Amino acid sequence: MSELKAAFDAAVADSKTLAERPDNQTLLRIYGLFKQASEGDATGKRPGFTDFVGRAKFDAWAALQGTSSEAAMQAYVELITRLKG
């Protein structure tokens, strides 16, 4: 697990220095995977319909409901590695 955590932490750092800004769908995927890996299943109330960004972020996180922290970390690392490409 510590190897995966180290790779995840490195990918988080790498995500801040990507050569190109990913499209919005990819950014939402990155956000959802990060939140699932670091906090687990989505908690709290879904933001109101006037908070478009907050609602999209919450939905991206909630879509990963039931995904283990380890699986989310692995998917995050793979996605960032692909984006660094």
N, C-alpha and C positions, 0 to 999 in steps of 0.2 A: 504493500500500500504506500509506503513512504516514497518509493520510486515513482509511482503514479502521481503522488502529491507534488513531488519536485518537478515533474514534467508539466503538471497543471500550472504550478506557479510560474514556470518559465514561459508557458504559453500565454498566461495572463500578461506578463511583461511584454512579450512579443506582440500581443494584440494592440498594444498602444503605439507600436512603431511600424505598422504595416505600410508598405510603399503606397498602396492605393486604398482609399476609403471604400469598404464594401457597400453593396447596395442595402437598402433598408431591410429587406427580408433576411439577408445574411446577418445584419446587425442585430435583428430581433432574435435570430437563432443563437448568436453568440451570447446575448444577454440572458436568454432563457436557460441555456446550458450552464452559464456561470452561476446563476441563482440556484438552479437545481443542485449543482455540485456543491455549492457552499452553504446553502440553507435548507435544502430538501424541498418537499412539496410546497406549492404556493399557499400563502396564508393571507389573511386579511380580506377586506372587501374589494371587489373589482371596482376600479375607478369609474366615475360617471361618464355618460356619453359625450360630455363636452371636453373631457380630458383624453384627447385622441392618442397622444403619445403614451401616457400612463396606462391606458386601456390596452393598447397594442403590446406593451411590455408585459403587462400582467398576463394577457392571453398567451404570449409566447412562453412564459414560465409555466402557466397552468397546463399547457398542452403536454408538458413533460411529466405530469402527475404520475407517480408510481415508479419513475425511473430512479434507479439507485444512484447514490452520490458517485460511486466509482464509475458506473456506466456513463454518467453525465461528464465526469472529468475526462474520460477516455475520448468521448465524442468531441469535447471542446478542444482537446489537444490535437486530434486529427483534423478538425476544421481549421484551426489556426495554422497548422503545418501546411495544409493545402493552400491557404490564402497567402502564405509566405512564398510558396512555390517558386 
